[in-house]
Amino acid sequence: MAFDLLLGENVAWWEKLLLRIVCLGTNAPFGNFVTETEYVDMLVAAGYSRESIEMRDVSRFTFGGLAGFMGERAKVGRDYGLAVGKYKVASWVFGWWARGAVRGVIVVARK
């Protein structure tokens, strides 16, 4: 069982470019973002049967909440005169992901 990030199914070329920029800024490997089909294919290549793989999309429960939390941190910090740029950027990225560019999934694969 794992939680992982997947590339959304119908992501436009400009969203992939934007995701590459986010990856550069966070030192995350862009190659780790694959579609659900590619992810399942990797699990099958690792020895799991397709029938034993279950994925549950929890994006709406995670990214929207994170975006709201980061937005609140930015507001509170701004009220105290703190630099809040990183919170505003994180809030925007998680809000964008909540709209489907990146999916947060729980993966269960049984042998």
MOQUI-V786039 format. One line per field, one symbol per residue. ss: DSSP state (~ for helix, > for strand, _ for the rest). phi: phi as a letter, one per 20 degrees, with the letter a starting at -180 (. if undefined). Layout:
# MOQUI-V786039
ss=???
phi=???
This chain:
# MOQUI-V786039
ss=_>>>>>>_____~~~~~~~~~~~~~~___~~~___~~~~~~~~~~____~~~>>>>>_~~~~~~~~~~~~~~~~~~~~~_____~~~~~~~~~~~~~~___>>>>>>>>__
phi=.bdbdcfffdefgffffffffffffdlefgffecffffffgffffeoeegfedcccfdgfedfffffffffffffffffdmefcgfffffffffffffeofcdecedccde
